[in-house]
Amino acid sequence: MSVDLQQAAWPVLPPHPGPLGGVRVLDLSRVLAGPYAAMVLADLGADVIKVERPGAGDDTRSWGPPFHGPDATYFLAVNRNRRAVGVDLSTADGFAVVATLARAADVVLENFLPRHLRSLGLDALRDETAAAWVSIRGAGSDGPDGELPGYDVMAQARSGLMHVTGPADGEASKVGVAIADVVAGLHAAVAALAGVVARDRGSAAPRVEVPLLESTVAALVNQTTAALVGGADPVRMGVEHPSLVPYGPLPCADIPLVVGAGNDRQFASLAAVVGLPDDPRFVTNAGRVVHRRELRVLLVERLALKPAAEWAGLLAVAGVPSAPVQSVREALADPQVAGLLVETTHDGEPVTLVGSPYLVDGVRPAVRSGPPALGRDTDEVLSGLGLSGAEIDGLRTRGVVA
């Protein structure tokens, strides 16, 4: 060792506002699921330190275009509200830095392959720390593929999600966002919170695996239950719902409008608004599911008479849920979404991002700091661990930190 470090230390900041203020999270993950989990915790007040490889950093920094400054916008989406250090874990000094932080952390997040965890010595570190250790994996270690890598699109394919997504007469399709990663990230955040609660109650913090594949299978909810209990393998139905009719987009005079009749009362109100004739086939949801094709023809015929916004107004008065099919940019301009957008900075320039969807005591969590440049907080964090400027410079010269 060229530097002396405590067995456990954390560069202390005043607790951030929020219910997780004072909770210390060491984020050793990269790409999406782990950083997403860390962002959820950070938005709620946790102090997150993100560790990246010197030189390259998180893979998503280069996942562009589009870019904002040197980093891809993909990286900006899930890396706010954290301190960033560049540390080479494969070196003795770099590992010592991470070990010092891990021993002082309340939560450690990582998504290393099991073999990489072992080769770096992180498995032994995991077993000696008191932190809640959350490992995001491609698949669970209780199955035959627990050692293998996992990626969102493969999880969507293997889980059955891709099989039930897309047009009924077309090819299987992935969801338009990396939903397997997002779901796994949310599960990882919940697992981290469970660990914090366990520690607060005096119990040993758990070691939790969050597998990408199994998280995606679990996210299929009613589709998997239909297969297990109902005995039929769900199929692609395009934009239609397998169990509710109508419940999806219908063309109007201009753009499609999603109409959702979740019960028979709502359907009766819908029928009255659009002027459908009484028909015993459509009185119950079960009947509407059986006769969905005939009902769709009648609804399309009626809805074609007015633009979507006019129908939406009439349906709202009648208590029938509806929503226009908007582009992403249209959704971001929606007045209801205005409070979700936040202004921050990245690379010294202003940038607008989507913030936290939570309302905590009626207020959305603030963005305390924008997505960091690689190694932005290395000096601050290392000096907070007790290293001198000369020691930090020495580590940087040898490529141990960035």
N, C-alpha and C positions, 0 to 999 in steps of 0.2 A: 504493500500500500504506500502510495506517495502522499496521501492525505489522511488525517485522523478525523473520524466521525463518531458521533455518539451511537449507541446501539439503537436508540429510537429518538427521532427529532422531527419537528415539523416547523417550517418557517411561518410563524404565527401572524395572522392578520386579525384585526377586530372582526368579530362575528358578522357575517353578512345578514341583512334583514331577511326574514322568511322563517318558516317552521323548521327548516334544517340548518339554521344558522349555528355555526360551531362544529358541524359534522365535517370530518376530514375524509376526502375521497381521493385515492390515488388511481388515476386512469392510465393503464398500460395498454389499452386497446387501440384499434385503428379501424378505419373505413366507416361503418355505419352503426351497427347494433350497439357496440360498446360506447362510442361517442354519443349516441342518442341517449342511452341510459344516463351517462354522465351529465348531459345537458339537462335532463329532467331534474336530476338531483341538484345541479348548480342553480337552475332557475328557482328552486324552492329554498335556496340559501346555503347549500353546502359549499365548502371551500374545496374546489377541484384542482388538482395538479395533473396536467397531462404530460406524459413522457413520450417523446418521439425520437426516432433515429436521427443522429446528426447527418446533415447533408440532404437526405431525401424527405424525412418527416413522414407524416401520415400519407398513405397512398393517395387519398382523395385530394390532396393538394394539387396533384397533376391530372385529375380526372376532368379535363375540359377540352375544348371550350364549352361554355363561356368562362372567362376568368375575370377576377377583380384584382388588379395588381398582379402579384406573382402567383396567387392561389386560385384554384378553380372554385366556382360558386358552389359546387357540391360540398367542399370543405366548409365553406361559410355557413351552410345550412344547419350544422349540428355541433359547432365548436365554439360557441360564445360562452361567456361567464366562467372562464378558467384561466389558470396560469399555465404557461407552456415552457417546458424545459427540453433541451436536446441532450440525450444521454445514451451512450453506447453500452447497452446491457451486456454485451459479450466481453467487455473488459472488466478486470477486477475492481478498478476504481468506479466505473459506471455502475456495476452491480452493487457496490457498497452504498452508493448514493440512493439507489432505488430501495435497497434493503432498509436503510435508515428511515426513509419515508414510509415504507410499508409497515414497519414495526410501530409507527406512531399513528397510522391511519385507522379510521373507523371502518372504512370500506376499501377494498381493492377490486378493481374491474380489469379483466384481461380476456383476450380471445386468441391466445397462442394455441397452436396445435399441441396436443399432449407431449409429443416427442420433443418439440422445441421448449416446452415448459421444463422438461427434465434436463435437456442439454444445457439450458441456461442456469439451472439450479433454482428455478422459481418454485418447483414443487416442494423442495425442502423449506424454502422461505415461507410458502403458504402454510405449511404444517406447524411452523414455529410462531407465527404471528397470532395476535388476538383479533385481528381485523375480520370482518365479514368478507369472505373471498368469493367473488362471483365470477365464474368462468363461462364465457359464451363459446359454445362448440358447434360444429357442424351437425353432430348427432350425439346422443347421450352415451355415456360410457357403459350403460347397462345393455347395449346392443352390439351387434357385430361390427358396426362402422364407427364406433366412438373415437377411433384414432385418425379418421379421415378428415380432410378439409371439407368445408361446406360453404356454399355460395347461395345468395338469394334466389337466383333464377332456377338453380337445381332444386332448392327446397320447394319452390312453387311447383315445379314439375313433379317431383317425387311424392309430395304430400297429397296430391289430388286436386290442389287448388287450380292448377293450370287446366286440368281436365274439365272442370266445370266453368271455366272462364272463356268467353268468346262467343261468336254467333253459333246458333244451333246447327247450321249447315256448313260451318266453316272450321278452320283449324283452331286447336287449343291455343290460348293466349295467356301471356303473363299479365298481371295487374300493372297498371301504368306507373307505379312507383315500387321501390324495393320493400314491399309490404312484409315479407318474411323477416327482414332485418328490423323493421320498425316494431313489429309485434315482439320479436325476441328482445329488442331494446327495452320495451316497456316491461316485459317480464323480468328483465335483469334489474331494472330500477325497483320493482316491487321486491325482488329478492334482497337487494341492498337494504331497503327499508326494513325488511324482516330481520336482517342481521343487526341493524341499529337498535331495533326494539329489543331483541334478545340480549344484546350487551347492556342496555339500560336496565333490564330486569335481572341482571346478574348472571345470566346464562352464557355459556360459550357461544361465540358467534358461529353461525353455520358456514360450511363450504357448499355453495350452491352451483350446480351446473344448469345453464340455460341453453338447451340445444335448439338450433335453428330449425331443423326438420320437425321435431316434435312440437315446437311452438306453432309452426304453420299448420300442422295437422289439427292441433287443438283449436286453432282459429277458425276452422271450418264448421264448428259448432253444429248447427242444425243439419248440415249436409252429412257429417259423419254419423250423427244419430239416425238419420234416415237410412243410411246404409246398414248400420248395425242392427237397428230395431225393425226398420221397415223392410229390410231385405233387398231393396233395389239400389243399384249403383247410380247415384246422381249423374246427370248428363248436362252438357252445355245448353243453356236456354237463352243465350244472348243477354238482353237487358230485362228479361222477365224473371219474376220470382217463382220458385217452385211451389210455394204454398199459399200465396196471396195473389188475388186478381181483383181489380187492376193494381199494380204496384210497380211502376216503371214509366219510362218516357213514352209519350204519345205525341205525334205531330200535330201542330196547330197551324194557323194561317201563316206563321213566320218561322218560329223555332220550336223545338220539342219542349214539352212540359211534362215533368215527372208528376204523376198523380198516384197517391197512395191511399187506398181504401182499406184501412186495417181492420175494419169490422163491418157488419151488415148495416148499422146505422149510418156510418160514413158513406157507404155505397149508395144508400137510399138518398142521401143529401146530394151526392154527385149526380145521380140519375135525374134528380129534380132540377139541378142547375143546368145541365146540358140538354135536358129535354128528352131523355130516353123513355120509350114506352114501357109500361109495366110488362114484365116477362118473368114467369115463374122459374125459368132456368137460372136467373141471376139473383134470386132473393137471398140465397145463402152463399157464403164463401166457397163451400164445397161445390156447389153448383157452378159458380163462376170459374173455379179451377177446371172443371170438366169441360165447360163451354167457353174457354178463354178465347178461342179463335173467333167465334161468332160475336162475342162481346167486344173484342178489339175492333172489328169492322165497324160496329155501330158507334163506338166512341170516336174513332178516327173521323168518321163521317161528320159527327157533330162538332168536334173540336176544330175542324178545318174552317169553320165559319168565323172564328175570331182569332186575334193574336194571343200569344201565350200570356202576356201581361194582363190582358183583360180577363181571361179565364182565371188566372191566379187570384185576381181581386175578388171575383165572384165566389170562387171556391173558399177563399179565406173567410168571407162572411158566413158561408154555410158550414164552416168547421171541417172542411176537407183539406188535408195536407197536400201541398203541391210545391214544386220548385222548378225554375227554368234550368235547362242544361247550359251551363256557362263554361266558357274557356277559363284557363287558369288566370289569365290577365283580367278577365271580367270578374272572376271570383275575388281577386285581390282588390278590385275597385268597388266591391259590394259594400254598402254602408255598414252592414252588420259586421264586416270583417275589419273595419277601419281601426278598431281598438287593438287588433292583433298585430298590426304592423309597427315595427320599432325602428328608430333611427340610431345608428351607432357608427363606429369608424372601423376601417380595416386598411392596413398599409397607409395610414395617415389620411385616408380619404373617406368622406361620408358614404354610408351604404344603408339601404333599407332592407330589413330582414323580417321574416315571420317570427314573432315572439312566442312566448308560452301561452297555451290555450287556457291555463288555469286562471281563476279569479280567487285570490286569497284575501279573505275579508273584503271582498268587493273590488279588489285592485289587482291588475295583472302584474306579475313579477317584473321588475325592471331589468334591463340589460346593463349590468355593471361594467362589463368590458366586452369589446367586440372580438370576433375570431382572431386569435393571436398569430403573429408571424412566428415562424419556427425559431424556438429558443428565445422568444421575447423576454421571458422571466427567469432565464437560467441564472443570471448573476444574483438576482434577488433571492431566489430559492436557495442557491448554494451558500450565499452569505448568511442566510437565515439558519442554515445547518452548522454554521460556525467556521466556514472556510474563509480564508483571507483572499484578498484580490490576487495576490501572487499565486496562491494555490489554484484558484479558478483559472487564471491565465495559463498555468502549466497544464491543467487538464484540457483546456481548449487547444493549446499548441499540439498536444498529442492526439487530438481528435476524439477524446473521450466525451467531451461535451460540446455543444454548439449554442 
